[in-house]
């Protein structure tokens, strides 16, 4: 099995890495499985959702592990990401505050046009 690590007789054993999922649009969040009462944005005292726009980072900063952990920088299609956010509104889950998660949304020039 790829992508696991375990200890066998005091020796750490790791298997080959599972390749990263390149098409983030193929990942569909299941908003219904969340207990939304636990997702509060304290400064505004309202329900919070954090849709994920990207994984990884294109910069190998020595103080951060994102680039190493995720290995490559991949993003969702910006239009599909907006549709994902709009779905949260349509589903009326009580979400009053949304944050896009990834500080580097503008790394792709197409994302700049939407935000």
ZISUL-V167575 format. One record per backbone hydrogen bond with DSSP energy under -1.0 kcal/mol. NH is the residue of the N-H (numbers start at 0). CO is the residue of the C=O. E is the energy in kcal/mol with one decimal. If there is no record, write none. Layout:
nh;co;e
NH;CO;E
NH;CO;E
This chain:
nh;co;e
2;15;-3.2
5;12;-2.5
7;10;-3.0
10;7;-1.1
12;5;-3.7
14;3;-2.4
23;21;-1.2
25;22;-1.7
26;23;-1.5
30;28;-1.0
32;29;-1.5
33;30;-1.0
35;33;-1.1
37;34;-2.2
38;35;-1.6
39;37;-1.1
40;45;-3.6
43;40;-1.0
44;40;-1.3
45;40;-1.2
47;38;-2.5
48;96;-1.8
52;100;-1.5
54;73;-2.5
60;58;-1.4
63;60;-1.1
68;64;-3.4
69;65;-2.5
71;69;-2.3
73;54;-2.6
75;52;-2.6
80;76;-2.3
81;77;-2.0
82;78;-2.1
83;79;-2.1
84;80;-2.1
85;81;-2.7
86;82;-1.9
87;83;-1.1
88;84;-1.1
89;85;-2.6
90;86;-2.6
91;88;-1.3
95;46;-1.4
96;46;-1.6
98;48;-2.1
100;50;-2.2
106;103;-2.1
110;107;-1.2
114;110;-1.9
